């Protein structure tokens, strides 16, 4: 067992600044989505493919990036921003749809490297008493960066082309690179490859306990009803956010509500703003009344939000955007349900499975939305997704199993 090499709080501040700047492009792209489709003459199907490339990149690189970061944390911290910059330049160069998809894909790869490297740094090198605060601060600054990209893209001059807007709105990711050398100086050198390497990794079987005096865990992991519902809820939240919040909402704001870019930015910023404001109170309330119940509440709110954004006028859709932000505050609750009855050696494996389901939802959301909207309109997507979210919320409310959260012993 290696000793924890602690880093100063200033290193965590620099890390938060890095993720803050690197997520501006995520928010800016959402605002510019209608302009990209209109300027490049893309169909809704092609536009959905461009948007989905980001989630596909995350889905394909989660495991390889995790293996790389295990021994090359420092390298990943500077490689992530470089890949982001390359993807941004490719997108802003314009061209046919495949170049936009390639640039968007690289943005997803860089984002995956940044997020996984940041979480790994916190787990490895942050003082134990900061292990709860630091991840929350890291996630919060990332969301603020997304919100900043939305606002900045909406405030830039109206007559600029979308490549100019995307490049300038994403420029904070270049500026915060100035904080990277200082961060790297505060980190220990990457551990050498001096340990035995595993020749194969079974993704369907978690590690087996080998501690002396402890019987080996069964090789197959079983999921109870509540864990399965948590896994499904995480995928549903991701799918809803990527298909409705970042695809249908800006398209409706542009096409149906005839809003200019500033109006599109204001409407798409609503869910992110509400999410940031209620994230901590939502978590505190979940500790008191139970995470399963609060997740059910989030599912029901998201079902109403999806229906309102799909079918409502601008006033109803704005209210739906607010409800969507409230529902997004339950984003991390499924992890606790999935790991509620897990053995210690299963926790990382289950968390990885959850991330796989979430990234699958982020990838499939805009892709499915583009196909459905392009062929049949938005109403089938809104109806089906609302029904699925409603069914998940009711199932979570009806479950008789205990939530397993301190202070919430009721079913």
DAVEN-V909375 format. One record per pair of residues at least 12 apart in sequence whose C-alpha atoms are under 10 Angstrom apart, sorted by sequence separation. I is the first residue (numbers start at 1). GAP is how many residues later the second one is. D is the distance in whole Angstrom. If there is no record, write none. Layout:
{{I/GAP/D} {I/GAP/D}}
This chain:
{{87/12/10} {88/12/9} {90/12/8} {91/12/5} {122/12/7} {123/12/9} {153/12/6} {156/12/9} {206/12/9} {207/12/8} {208/12/10} {252/12/9} {253/12/9} {282/12/8} {305/12/8} {308/12/5} {309/12/7} {335/12/10} {338/12/7} {339/12/8} {369/12/7} {399/12/7} {34/13/9} {37/13/10} {87/13/9} {90/13/5} {91/13/7} {122/13/7} {152/13/9} {153/13/7} {156/13/8} {205/13/9} {206/13/7} {207/13/10} {250/13/10} {251/13/9} {253/13/10} {305/13/9} {307/13/8} {308/13/8} {338/13/8} {368/13/8} {369/13/10} {398/13/9} {33/14/8} {36/14/10} {87/14/10} {88/14/10} {89/14/7} {90/14/8} {91/14/10} {152/14/10} {153/14/10} {155/14/9} {205/14/6} {206/14/8} {250/14/6} {253/14/7} {305/14/8} {306/14/7} {309/14/10} {397/14/9} {33/15/10} {87/15/7} {88/15/6} {91/15/10} {119/15/9} {153/15/8} {154/15/9} {204/15/9} {205/15/6} {206/15/7} {249/15/9} {250/15/8} {253/15/9} {304/15/10} {305/15/4} {306/15/8} {308/15/9} {309/15/9} {335/15/8} {336/15/9} {338/15/9} {339/15/10} {396/15/10} {87/16/4} {88/16/8} {90/16/9} {91/16/9} {119/16/7} {122/16/9} {152/16/9} {153/16/5} {204/16/8} {205/16/7} {250/16/10} {282/16/10} {304/16/7} {305/16/6} {308/16/10} {335/16/7} {338/16/8} {33/17/10} {86/17/7} {87/17/6} {88/17/10} {90/17/10} {118/17/9} {149/17/9} {152/17/6} {153/17/9} {204/17/8} {250/17/8} {303/17/9} {305/17/8} {306/17/9} {334/17/10} {335/17/10} {33/18/8} {85/18/10} {86/18/10} {87/18/7} {88/18/8} {151/18/9} {152/18/9} {249/18/8} {250/18/6} {302/18/8} {305/18/5} {306/18/8} {335/18/10} {84/19/9} {87/19/5} {88/19/7} {119/19/8} {149/19/10} {150/19/8} {249/19/7} {301/19/9} {302/19/9} {304/19/8} {305/19/5} {335/19/7} {83/20/10} {84/20/9} {86/20/7} {87/20/5} {118/20/8} {119/20/9} {149/20/6} {150/20/10} {302/20/10} {303/20/9} {304/20/8} {305/20/9} {334/20/8} {335/20/9} {30/21/9} {84/21/10} {85/21/9} {86/21/8} {87/21/9} {118/21/10} {148/21/9} {149/21/7} {247/21/10} {301/21/10} {302/21/7} {303/21/9} {305/21/10} {29/22/9} {83/22/10} {84/22/6} {85/22/8} {87/22/9} {148/22/9} {149/22/9} {245/22/10} {246/22/7} {301/22/6} {302/22/5} {305/22/9} {83/23/6} {84/23/5} {87/23/8} {115/23/9} {149/23/9} {245/23/7} {246/23/10} {300/23/10} {301/23/7} {302/23/9} {82/24/10} {83/24/7} {84/24/8} {86/24/9} {115/24/9} {146/24/10} {148/24/10} {245/24/10} {301/24/9} {302/24/8} {303/24/9} {82/25/10} {83/25/9} {84/25/8} {85/25/8} {145/25/10} {245/25/10} {246/25/10} {298/25/9} {299/25/10} {301/25/7} {302/25/6} {80/26/10} {81/26/9} {83/26/7} {84/26/5} {245/26/8} {298/26/9} {301/26/6} {302/26/8} {80/27/9} {83/27/5} {84/27/7} {115/27/9} {145/27/9} {245/27/9} {298/27/10} {300/27/8} {301/27/9} {331/27/10} {26/28/9} {80/28/10} {81/28/10} {82/28/8} {83/28/9} {84/28/10} {145/28/10} {298/28/7} {299/28/7} {80/29/8} {81/29/6} {84/29/10} {297/29/10} {298/29/4} {299/29/9} {80/30/4} {81/30/8} {83/30/9} {84/30/9} {241/30/9} {297/30/8} {298/30/7} {79/31/8} {80/31/7} {83/31/10} {296/31/10} {298/31/8} {299/31/9} {78/32/10} {80/32/8} {81/32/9} {295/32/8} {298/32/6} {77/33/10} {80/33/5} {81/33/7} {294/33/9} {295/33/10} {297/33/9} {298/33/9} {76/34/9} {79/34/8} {80/34/5} {295/34/9} {296/34/9} {78/35/9} {79/35/8} {80/35/9} {294/35/10} {295/35/6} {298/35/10} {77/36/7} {78/36/9} {80/36/10} {294/36/7} {295/36/8} {76/37/6} {77/37/6} {80/37/9} {295/37/9} {76/38/7} {77/38/9} {295/38/6} {77/39/9} {78/39/10} {291/39/9} {294/39/8} {295/39/7} {73/40/10} {76/40/9} {77/40/6} {76/41/6} {77/41/8} {291/41/10} {292/41/8} {75/42/9} {76/42/9} {291/42/6} {292/42/8} {295/42/10} {73/43/9} {74/43/8} {290/43/10} {291/43/8} {65/44/9} {69/44/8} {73/44/6} {77/44/9} {282/44/8} {286/44/9} {291/44/10} {292/44/9} {57/45/10} {65/45/10} {68/45/9} {72/45/9} {73/45/9} {282/45/10} {291/45/8} {292/45/7} {66/46/9} {70/46/10} {279/46/9} {282/46/10} {283/46/8} {291/46/8} {50/47/7} {53/47/9} {54/47/8} {57/47/8} {58/47/8} {61/47/9} {62/47/9} {65/47/7} {66/47/8} {69/47/8} {70/47/9} {73/47/8} {74/47/9} {267/47/9} {271/47/9} {274/47/9} {275/47/9} {278/47/8} {279/47/8} {282/47/6} {283/47/8} {286/47/8} {49/48/9} {50/48/8} {53/48/6} {54/48/9} {56/48/10} {57/48/5} {58/48/10} {60/48/10} {61/48/6} {65/48/6} {69/48/6} {73/48/7} {270/48/8} {271/48/10} {274/48/6} {275/48/9} {277/48/9} {278/48/7} {279/48/10} {281/48/9} {282/48/7} {49/49/9} {50/49/9} {51/49/9} {52/49/8} {53/49/8} {54/49/9} {55/49/9} {56/49/7} {57/49/7} {58/49/9} {59/49/9} {60/49/9} {61/49/10} {64/49/10} {65/49/10} {68/49/10} {69/49/10} {270/49/9} {271/49/9} {272/49/9} {273/49/9} {274/49/8} {275/49/8} {276/49/8} {277/49/9} {278/49/10} {279/49/8} {280/49/8} {283/49/9} {47/50/8} {50/50/6} {51/50/8} {53/50/9} {54/50/5} {55/50/8} {57/50/8} {58/50/5} {59/50/9} {62/50/7} {66/50/7} {70/50/8} {267/50/9} {268/50/9} {270/50/10} {271/50/5} {272/50/9} {274/50/8} {275/50/5} {276/50/9} {278/50/9} {279/50/5} {283/50/8} {46/51/7} {49/51/9} {50/51/5} {53/51/6} {54/51/5} {57/51/5} {58/51/6} {61/51/7} {62/51/8} {65/51/8} {66/51/8} {69/51/8} {267/51/7} {270/51/6} {271/51/5} {274/51/5} {275/51/6} {278/51/7} {279/51/8} {282/51/10} {46/52/9} {49/52/7} {50/52/8} {52/52/8} {53/52/5} {54/52/8} {55/52/10} {56/52/8} {57/52/5} {58/52/9} {60/52/10} {61/52/8} {65/52/9} {69/52/10} {266/52/10} {267/52/10} {269/52/9} {270/52/6} {271/52/7} {272/52/9} {273/52/7} {274/52/6} {275/52/8} {276/52/9} {277/52/9} {278/52/10} {279/52/9} {47/53/9} {48/53/10} {50/53/9} {51/53/7} {52/53/8} {53/53/9} {54/53/6} {55/53/6} {56/53/9} {57/53/9} {58/53/8} {59/53/9} {62/53/10} {63/53/10} {268/53/8} {269/53/10} {270/53/9} {271/53/6} {272/53/6} {273/53/10} {274/53/9} {275/53/6} {276/53/8} {279/53/10} {40/54/8} {42/54/9} {47/54/9} {50/54/7} {51/54/9} {53/54/9} {54/54/4} {55/54/9} {57/54/9} {58/54/6} {62/54/8} {66/54/9} {267/54/7} {268/54/10} {270/54/9} {271/54/4} {272/54/9} {274/54/9} {275/54/5} {39/55/10} {40/55/8} {41/55/10} {42/55/8} {46/55/9} {49/55/10} {50/55/8} {53/55/7} {54/55/8} {57/55/8} {58/55/9} {259/55/10} {267/55/9} {270/55/7} {271/55/7} {274/55/8} {275/55/9} {40/56/8} {41/56/9} {52/56/10} {53/56/10} {54/56/10} {253/56/10} {257/56/8} {258/56/10} {269/56/9} {271/56/9} {272/56/8} {275/56/10} {40/57/8} {54/57/9} {55/57/10} {249/57/10} {252/57/8} {256/57/9} {257/57/6} {271/57/8} {272/57/10} {22/58/9} {36/58/10} {54/58/10} {248/58/10} {252/58/8} {256/58/9} {271/58/10} {18/59/9} {22/59/7} {25/59/9} {252/59/10} {21/60/10} {37/60/10} {40/60/10} {245/60/10} {249/60/7} {253/60/10} {23/61/10} {230/61/10} {234/61/10} {237/61/9} {241/61/9} {244/61/9} {245/61/9} {248/61/8} {249/61/8} {252/61/10} {253/61/8} {15/62/9} {19/62/9} {22/62/8} {125/62/8} {230/62/8} {233/62/8} {237/62/8} {240/62/8} {244/62/7} {248/62/8} {252/62/9} {340/62/9} {341/62/10} {18/63/9} {22/63/9} {25/63/8} {125/63/9} {229/63/9} {233/63/9} {236/63/9} {240/63/9} {243/63/10} {244/63/10} {340/63/8} {341/63/8} {36/64/10} {245/64/9} {253/64/9} {340/64/6} {227/65/10} {230/65/8} {233/65/9} {234/65/10} {237/65/8} {240/65/10} {241/65/9} {244/65/8} {252/65/9} {253/65/10} {337/65/10} {339/65/10} {340/65/8} {121/66/9} {226/66/8} {229/66/10} {230/66/10} {233/66/7} {236/66/10} {237/66/10} {240/66/8} {244/66/8} {337/66/7} {229/67/10} {310/67/10} {311/67/8} {336/67/9} {337/67/8} {94/68/9} {249/68/8} {310/68/7} {311/68/7} {336/68/9} {337/68/9} {92/69/10} {94/69/7} {249/69/9} {310/69/7} {336/69/9} {92/70/8} {93/70/7} {310/70/9} {92/71/4} {93/71/10} {249/71/10} {310/71/8} {311/71/8} {91/72/7} {92/72/7} {249/72/8} {307/72/9} {310/72/6} {311/72/9} {90/73/10} {92/73/9} {309/73/8} {310/73/9} {89/74/9} {92/74/7} {93/74/10} {307/74/10} {308/74/9} {29/75/10} {88/75/9} {91/75/9} {92/75/7} {245/75/10} {306/75/9} {307/75/6} {91/76/9} {245/76/8} {306/76/6} {307/76/7} {310/76/10} {89/77/10} {244/77/10} {305/77/10} {306/77/8} {307/77/10} {26/78/10} {88/78/8} {89/78/8} {304/78/10} {306/78/10} {307/78/8} {308/78/10} {88/79/7} {245/79/8} {303/79/9} {306/79/7} {307/79/6} {244/80/9} {245/80/9} {303/80/9} {306/80/6} {307/80/9} {26/81/9} {303/81/10} {305/81/8} {306/81/10} {25/82/8} {26/82/9} {85/82/10} {88/82/8} {303/82/7} {304/82/7} {88/83/10} {241/83/8} {302/83/9} {303/83/4} {304/83/10} {306/83/9} {23/84/10} {240/84/9} {241/84/9} {302/84/8} {303/84/7} {22/85/10} {26/85/9} {85/85/9} {301/85/10} {303/85/8} {304/85/9} {25/86/10} {84/86/10} {85/86/9} {241/86/10} {300/86/9} {303/86/5} {304/86/8} {237/87/10} {241/87/8} {299/87/9} {300/87/10} {302/87/7} {303/87/6} {22/88/9} {23/88/8} {85/88/8} {240/88/10} {300/88/10} {301/88/9} {302/88/8} {303/88/9} {22/89/7} {84/89/8} {85/89/8} {299/89/9} {300/89/7} {301/89/9} {303/89/10} {84/90/10} {237/90/8} {238/90/9} {299/90/5} {300/90/6} {303/90/9} {23/91/10} {82/91/10} {237/91/7} {298/91/9} {299/91/7} {300/91/9} {302/91/9} {19/92/9} {22/92/8} {81/92/7} {82/92/9} {299/92/9} {300/92/8} {301/92/9} {22/93/10} {81/93/8} {237/93/9} {238/93/8} {296/93/9} {297/93/10} {299/93/7} {300/93/5} {237/94/7} {296/94/9} {299/94/5} {300/94/8} {19/95/7} {81/95/10} {82/95/9} {296/95/10} {298/95/8} {299/95/9} {18/96/9} {19/96/8} {81/96/8} {234/96/9} {235/96/10} {296/96/7} {297/96/7} {233/97/10} {234/97/7} {237/97/10} {295/97/9} {296/97/4} {297/97/9} {299/97/9} {233/98/9} {234/98/8} {295/98/7} {296/98/7} {15/99/10} {19/99/8} {78/99/8} {81/99/10} {234/99/8} {235/99/10} {294/99/10} {296/99/8} {297/99/9} {18/100/9} {233/100/9} {234/100/6} {293/100/9} {296/100/5} {297/100/8} {233/101/7} {234/101/8} {292/101/9} {293/101/10} {295/101/8} {296/101/6} {15/102/10} {16/102/8} {78/102/7} {158/102/9} {230/102/10} {232/102/9} {294/102/9} {295/102/9} {296/102/10} {15/103/7} {77/103/8} {78/103/9} {158/103/8} {230/103/8} {231/103/6} {293/103/7} {294/103/9} {15/104/10} {157/104/10} {158/104/9} {230/104/4} {231/104/8} {292/104/6} {293/104/6} {156/105/9} {157/105/10} {229/105/8} {230/105/7} {291/105/10} {292/105/7} {293/105/9} {12/106/9} {15/106/9} {77/106/9} {78/106/9} {154/106/9} {155/106/8} {156/106/9} {228/106/9} {230/106/8} {231/106/8} {293/106/10} {15/107/9} {77/107/8} {154/107/6} {155/107/6} {227/107/8} {230/107/6} {231/107/7} {292/107/9} {153/108/8} {154/108/4} {155/108/10} {226/108/9} {227/108/9} {229/108/8} {230/108/6} {12/109/9} {74/109/9} {75/109/9} {153/109/8} {154/109/7} {227/109/9} {228/109/9} {229/109/8} {230/109/10} {292/109/9} {11/110/10} {12/110/8} {74/110/7} {152/110/9} {154/110/7} {155/110/8} {227/110/5} {228/110/7} {292/110/9} {293/110/8} {11/111/10} {73/111/10} {74/111/10} {151/111/8} {153/111/10} {154/111/5} {155/111/10} {226/111/6} {227/111/4} {291/111/10} {292/111/6} {150/112/9} {153/112/7} {154/112/8} {225/112/10} {226/112/7} {227/112/7} {290/112/9} {291/112/6} {292/112/9} {12/113/10} {74/113/8} {151/113/10} {152/113/9} {224/113/10} {225/113/10} {227/113/7} {290/113/6} {291/113/9} {292/113/9} {7/114/9} {11/114/10} {12/114/8} {73/114/9} {74/114/9} {150/114/9} {151/114/6} {224/114/9} {226/114/9} {227/114/9} {289/114/9} {290/114/8} {291/114/7} {6/115/10} {7/115/9} {11/115/9} {73/115/10} {74/115/8} {75/115/9} {150/115/6} {151/115/7} {154/115/10} {223/115/8} {226/115/10} {227/115/10} {290/115/6} {293/115/10} {6/116/9} {26/116/10} {27/116/9} {30/116/9} {73/116/9} {74/116/7} {149/116/9} {150/116/8} {223/116/9} {224/116/10} {289/116/9} {290/116/8} {292/116/10} {7/117/9} {8/117/9} {9/117/8} {26/117/10} {27/117/10} {28/117/10} {29/117/10} {72/117/9} {73/117/6} {150/117/10} {151/117/9} {223/117/10} {224/117/9} {288/117/8} {289/117/9} {290/117/8} {291/117/8} {293/117/10} {6/118/8} {7/118/6} {8/118/8} {9/118/9} {16/118/9} {20/118/8} {23/118/9} {24/118/9} {27/118/8} {28/118/7} {31/118/9} {32/118/9} {71/118/10} {72/118/6} {73/118/9} {147/118/9} {150/118/7} {151/118/7} {223/118/9} {239/118/10} {243/118/9} {247/118/9} {248/118/8} {287/118/6} {288/118/8} {289/118/7} {290/118/5} {293/118/9} {4/119/9} {5/119/7} {6/119/4} {7/119/6} {8/119/9} {16/119/10} {19/119/7} {20/119/9} {23/119/6} {24/119/9} {26/119/8} {27/119/4} {28/119/9} {30/119/9} {31/119/6} {71/119/6} {72/119/8} {150/119/6} {222/119/10} {223/119/9} {231/119/10} {235/119/8} {238/119/9} {239/119/8} {242/119/8} {243/119/8} {246/119/9} {247/119/6} {286/119/9} {287/119/7} {288/119/6} {289/119/5} {290/119/8} {292/119/8} {4/120/6} {5/120/5} {6/120/5} {7/120/8} {18/120/10} {19/120/9} {20/120/9} {21/120/9} {22/120/8} {23/120/8} {24/120/9} {25/120/8} {26/120/6} {27/120/6} {28/120/8} {29/120/8} {30/120/7} {31/120/9} {70/120/9} {71/120/6} {72/120/9} {149/120/9} {150/120/10} {222/120/9} {231/120/10} {234/120/7} {235/120/9} {238/120/5} {239/120/9} {241/120/9} {242/120/5} {243/120/9} {245/120/10} {246/120/8} {247/120/10} {286/120/10} {287/120/7} {288/120/6} {289/120/9} {290/120/8} {3/121/9} {4/121/6} {5/121/8} {6/121/6} {9/121/9} {13/121/9} {16/121/7} {17/121/9} {19/121/10} {20/121/5} {21/121/8} {23/121/8} {24/121/5} {25/121/7} {26/121/9} {27/121/7} {28/121/5} {29/121/8} {31/121/10} {32/121/7} {69/121/9} {70/121/9} {71/121/7} {72/121/10} {147/121/9} {148/121/9} {221/121/9} {234/121/9} {235/121/9} {236/121/9} {237/121/8} {238/121/7} {239/121/8} {240/121/8} {241/121/8} {242/121/8} {243/121/8} {244/121/8} {245/121/10} {248/121/7} {286/121/10} {287/121/7} {288/121/9} {289/121/8} {290/121/8} {3/122/10} {4/122/8} {5/122/9} {6/122/9} {12/122/7} {15/122/10} {16/122/5} {19/122/7} {20/122/5} {23/122/5} {24/122/5} {25/122/10} {26/122/10} {27/122/5} {28/122/5} {31/122/7} {32/122/9} {39/122/9} {40/122/10} {71/122/7} {147/122/6} {150/122/9} {221/122/10} {231/122/8} {232/122/9} {234/122/10} {235/122/5} {236/122/8} {238/122/8} {239/122/4} {240/122/8} {242/122/8} {243/122/4} {244/122/8} {247/122/8} {248/122/9} {286/122/8} {289/122/10} {4/123/8} {12/123/10} {15/123/8} {16/123/8} {18/123/9} {19/123/5} {20/123/8} {21/123/9} {22/123/7} {23/123/5} {24/123/7} {25/123/9} {26/123/7} {27/123/5} {28/123/8} {30/123/9} {31/123/7} {39/123/8} {70/123/10} {146/123/9} {147/123/9} {227/123/10} {231/123/6} {234/123/7} {235/123/5} {238/123/5} {239/123/5} {242/123/5} {243/123/5} {247/123/8} {4/124/9} {13/124/9} {16/124/9} {17/124/7} {18/124/9} {19/124/9} {20/124/7} {21/124/6} {22/124/9} {23/124/9} {24/124/6} {25/124/6} {26/124/8} {27/124/8} {28/124/7} {29/124/8} {147/124/9} {148/124/10} {230/124/9} {231/124/9} {233/124/10} {234/124/6} {235/124/8} {236/124/10} {237/124/8} {238/124/5} {239/124/8} {240/124/10} {241/124/8} {242/124/6} {243/124/8} {9/125/9} {12/125/9} {13/125/9} {16/125/6} {17/125/9} {19/125/10} {20/125/4} {21/125/9} {23/125/9} {24/125/4} {25/125/9} {27/125/9} {28/125/5} {36/125/9} {147/125/6} {148/125/10} {221/125/8} {231/125/10} {232/125/8} {233/125/9} {234/125/10} {235/125/7} {236/125/7} {237/125/9} {238/125/9} {239/125/7} {240/125/7} {241/125/9} {242/125/9} {243/125/8} {244/125/8} {248/125/9} {12/126/8} {15/126/10} {16/126/8} {19/126/7} {20/126/8} {23/126/7} {24/126/8} {27/126/8} {28/126/8} {35/126/9} {36/126/6} {146/126/8} {147/126/7} {217/126/8} {231/126/7} {232/126/9} {235/126/5} {236/126/9} {238/126/9} {239/126/5} {240/126/9} {243/126/6} {252/126/10} {18/127/10} {19/127/10} {20/127/10} {21/127/9} {22/127/10} {24/127/9} {35/127/7} {36/127/9} {146/127/10} {223/127/10} {231/127/9} {234/127/8} {235/127/8} {238/127/8} {239/127/8} {242/127/9} {243/127/8} {13/128/10} {17/128/9} {20/128/9} {21/128/9} {24/128/9} {25/128/9} {34/128/10} {35/128/10} {144/128/8} {217/128/9} {221/128/10} {16/129/10} {20/129/10} {24/129/9} {32/129/10} {33/129/9} {143/129/7} {144/129/8} {147/129/9} {217/129/9} {221/129/9} {236/129/9} {239/129/9} {240/129/10} {32/130/7} {143/130/9} {235/130/10} {239/130/10} {248/130/8} {31/131/10} {32/131/9} {143/132/9} {144/132/7} {29/133/9} {32/133/8} {143/133/7} {248/133/10} {28/134/10} {32/134/8} {209/134/9} {244/134/10} {248/134/10} {31/135/9} {140/135/10} {141/135/9} {209/135/9} {210/135/10} {29/136/9} {140/136/7} {209/136/7} {28/137/8} {29/137/7} {139/137/10} {207/137/10} {208/137/7} {209/137/9} {244/137/9} {28/138/6} {207/138/6} {208/138/8} {243/138/9} {244/138/8} {27/139/10} {28/139/9} {140/139/9} {206/139/7} {207/139/7} {243/139/10} {26/140/10} {28/140/10} {29/140/9} {63/140/10} {140/140/10} {206/140/6} {207/140/10} {25/141/7} {28/141/6} {29/141/9} {205/141/9} {206/141/9} {207/141/9} {240/141/10} {244/141/10} {24/142/9} {25/142/8} {27/142/9} {28/142/7} {206/142/9} {207/142/8} {240/142/10} {243/142/10} {25/143/9} {26/143/10} {27/143/9} {136/143/10} {206/143/6} {24/144/10} {25/144/7} {26/144/8} {136/144/9} {205/144/8} {206/144/8} {24/145/7} {25/145/5} {204/145/9} {240/145/7} {24/146/5} {25/146/8} {203/146/8} {239/146/9} {240/146/9} {23/147/8} {24/147/8} {25/147/9} {22/148/8} {24/148/7} {25/148/8} {21/149/8} {22/149/9} {23/149/9} {24/149/7} {203/149/10} {204/149/9} {236/149/8} {240/149/9} {21/150/8} {22/150/7} {23/150/8} {203/150/9} {21/151/5} {22/151/5} {20/152/8} {21/152/4} {22/152/8} {236/152/8} {237/152/8} {20/153/8} {21/153/8} {22/153/10} {236/153/7} {18/154/9} {19/154/8} {21/154/8} {22/154/8} {17/155/10} {18/155/7} {21/155/6} {22/155/9} {233/155/10} {17/156/9} {18/156/9} {20/156/8} {21/156/9} {232/156/10} {233/156/8} {236/156/9} {18/157/9} {19/157/9} {232/157/10} {17/158/10} {18/158/6} {17/159/7} {18/159/7} {233/159/7} {16/160/10} {17/160/9} {18/160/9} {232/160/8} {233/160/9} {15/161/10} {18/161/7} {14/162/9} {17/162/8} {18/162/7} {230/162/9} {14/163/10} {17/163/9} {229/163/7} {233/163/9} {14/164/10} {15/164/8} {229/164/9} {14/165/6} {15/165/8} {18/165/9} {13/166/10} {14/166/7} {229/166/8} {230/166/9} {14/167/10} {15/167/10} {229/167/7} {11/168/9} {14/168/8} {15/168/7} {11/169/10} {14/169/6} {15/169/10} {226/169/9} {13/170/9} {14/170/10} {225/170/10} {226/170/7} {229/170/10} {11/171/8} {12/171/8} {225/171/9} {10/172/9} {11/172/5} {10/173/8} {11/173/8} {226/173/7} {11/174/9} {12/174/10} {225/174/8} {226/174/9} {8/175/10} {11/175/7} {225/175/10} {226/175/7} {7/176/10} {10/176/9} {11/176/8} {225/176/8} {226/176/9} {224/177/9} {226/177/8} {8/178/8} {7/179/7} {8/179/9} {6/180/9} {7/180/7} {6/181/9} {7/181/9} {5/182/8} {6/182/9} {5/183/7} {55/187/9} {52/190/9} {51/191/9} {52/191/9} {51/192/9} {48/195/9} {51/195/9} {52/195/10} {51/196/8} {48/199/8} {47/200/9} {44/203/10} {44/207/10} {30/212/10} {33/213/9} {34/213/9} {33/214/8} {34/214/10} {37/214/10} {30/215/9} {31/215/8} {33/215/10} {35/215/10} {30/216/6} {31/216/9} {34/216/7} {35/216/9} {29/217/9} {30/217/7} {33/217/7} {34/217/6} {30/218/10} {31/218/10} {32/218/8} {33/218/7} {34/218/9} {27/219/9} {30/219/9} {31/219/6} {32/219/10} {34/219/9} {35/219/9} {26/220/10} {30/220/7} {31/220/9} {34/220/7} {30/221/9} {33/221/10} {34/221/8} {31/222/10} {31/223/10} {35/226/9} {34/227/9} {32/229/8} {31/230/7} {34/230/9} {31/231/9} {33/231/10} {31/232/9} {32/232/9} {31/233/6} {32/233/9} {30/234/9} {31/234/5} {30/235/8} {31/235/9} {31/236/9} {28/237/9} {31/237/7} {27/238/9} {30/238/8} {31/238/9} {30/239/9} {27/241/9} {27/242/8} {27/245/9} {66/286/10} {63/289/8} {62/290/9} {62/293/8} {63/293/9} {62/294/8} {59/296/9} {60/296/9} {58/297/10} {59/297/7} {62/297/9} {58/298/9} {59/298/9} {59/299/9} {60/299/9} {58/300/10} {59/300/5} {60/300/10} {58/301/6} {59/301/6} {57/302/9} {58/302/9} {59/302/9} {55/303/9} {56/303/8} {59/303/9} {55/304/6} {56/304/7} {58/304/9} {59/304/7} {54/305/10} {55/305/7} {56/305/10} {58/305/8} {55/306/8} {56/306/8} {57/306/8} {55/307/5} {56/307/5} {52/308/10} {54/308/8} {55/308/4} {56/308/8} {52/309/10} {53/309/10} {54/309/7} {55/309/8} {52/310/7} {53/310/7} {55/310/9} {51/311/10} {52/311/5} {53/311/9} {55/311/9} {56/311/10} {51/312/8} {52/312/7} {54/312/10} {55/312/10} {51/313/10} {52/313/7} {53/313/9} {49/314/9} {51/314/9} {52/314/5} {53/314/9} {48/315/10} {49/315/9} {51/315/6} {52/315/5} {48/316/9} {50/316/9} {51/316/7} {52/316/9} {48/317/9} {49/317/7} {50/317/8} {52/317/10} {48/318/5} {49/318/5} {52/318/9} {47/319/8} {48/319/5} {49/319/9} {51/319/9} {47/320/8} {48/320/7} {49/320/10} {50/320/10} {45/321/9} {46/321/9} {48/321/7} {49/321/7} {44/322/10} {45/322/7} {47/322/10} {48/322/4} {49/322/9} {44/323/9} {45/323/8} {47/323/7} {48/323/7} {45/324/8} {46/324/7} {47/324/9} {48/324/10} {44/325/8} {45/325/4} {46/325/9} {48/325/9} {44/326/5} {45/326/5} {48/326/9} {43/327/8} {44/327/7} {45/327/8} {47/327/10} {43/328/9} {44/328/9} {45/328/8} {46/328/9} {44/329/7} {45/329/6} {43/330/10} {44/330/5} {45/330/8} {43/331/7} {44/331/9}}
